[in-house]
């Protein structure tokens, strides 16, 4: 007797869940993308116990018809594509019909939806991927999906995940990224009953500030570059504003958040010596590309995409960033960088510390400037003495730090 056999549908769905569902933030991504595809203008999200206890995503989109609700949780059942041509010209985030089936196979799910033209909405209750109850409920327009007891039937998966605190950070980061990618949609997010995000429809720049902080407002440079029907738009930070990690860098392809393997190297090459070692610029960059130029069907979670010509993408990215930096970075900034790399001796009358001649320093007469401007221009020295417009001398040490003393 042979030993090869077909797997059961339940086991197939649980295997698929391992590919599609990395953790609770993966579920949030899939459900929010469904809401975006449904034409929602407002999406509300709630998670309890990092999503392991409960996940709720509701929207005001066009909803799901009654007869389609049981099909929505079946694997490879989708309204997004009909044939291979559709797969090459995708205008939606979801298309494979895997997400809801995978999620339903490892949780307890309640799916509610109402569509225009009806007097009632409908609810289906799902356990282990099977519909156990269907009923009519009062009408509302849109869809609500509630997930409870995630991984209750696959406890081994739960053991390999991070703590609730770690997962909550990932959940929040995921919702923030998706909110930035869709500024024309309002988002509200509650974690354990506490509101952590609430944004209304707004333009792209204001959405970045609403999500990541008003302190970015005066430090971002706009980018807009086009080539052969492709557009790069967004914002990068001025060389004087940076982080110590790449966590401030975000890339989107046709509004889909993706990981670009070449992005870090290109940013580093574009900024060159404008940034000190170990510094990383902020970047919120969007590629608007022809649909046939991008293959999004290369990763189970769609985190990576494949381009018809990667060289074209790297070219437009390099061109857009370098043009902005060249036109937005003052000549005096570049000159001070050069001069500060070769400090000259300086000693002030009455200064017996010997600090000036020992380390070398440069007095900058920043007419109309501020101490923060002095900090920006300080270059790569370990110790620099700077004179502000008020006539005060500051002793600066390290990169991007406040003065260590004044006198």
Buried (B, 14 or more C-beta within 10 A) or exposed (E): EEEEEEEEBEEBBBEBBEEBBBBBBBBBBBBBBBBBBBEBBBBBBBBBBBBBBBBBBBBBBBBBBBEBBBBBBBBEBBBBBEEEEBBEEBEBBBBBBBBBBBBBBBBBBBBBBBBEEBEEBBBBBBBBBEBEEEEEEEEBBBBBBBBBBBBBBBEEBEEEBEEBEEBBBBBBEBBBBBBBBBBEBBBBBBBBEEEBBEBBBBEBBBBBBBBBEEEBEEBBBEBEBEEEEBBBBBBBBBBBBBBEEBEBBBBBBBBBBBEBEEBEEBBBEBBEEBBBEEBBBBBBBBBBBEEEBBBBBEEBEBBBBEBEEEEBBBBBBBBBBBBBBEEBBEEEBBEBBEBBEEBEEBBBEEBEEEBBEEBBBBBBEBEEBEBEBBBBBBBEBEBBBBBBBEEEBBBBBEBBEEBEEEE
